[in-house]
């Protein structure tokens, strides 16, 4: 058997000795910046396309998602904008559609323009249906 001599006391270096206050500050500035950049990239790749009879929602960077909703009849279009949304021109649009779940789209650029388009689509759809019914 080998006789091993154990030390009376062991000193270990602290990890905190290499961390400076500016490291902590930099960490709390860099991590939110990275998260914000990832969210901006995700939002920029999210599109909602309106056609005469359907809405197509495409999203995803690496794995693409596409959802198509048949647009039967639009009952109402509602826009909600916060204070910051009014300043930076974005908002949430709620579309009430007959026979389907209501559509809500958050963070829409130029929500009032989208509302005007959807209202024109609703009016044109009513005119087309009244001609067909007559």
Number of C-alpha atoms within 10 A of each C-alpha: 3 4 5 6 6 7 6 5 5 6 5 5 7 8 7 7 7 9 10 9 9 9 11 11 10 10 12 11 11 12 11 11 12 11 10 12 12 11 11 11 12 13 15 11 12 14 14 14 10 17 10 12 12 13 16 14 16 15 17 15 12 6 6 10 11 11 10 13 14 13 19 15 18 19 12 15 18 13 18 14 19 12 10 10 17 13 9 12 16 21 21 19 21 16 19 17 18 13 10 12 10 12 13 13 14 14 14 19 14 15 23 19 10 16 18 12 13 17 17 12 19 21 15 13 18 14 12 11 12 10 9 8 7 5
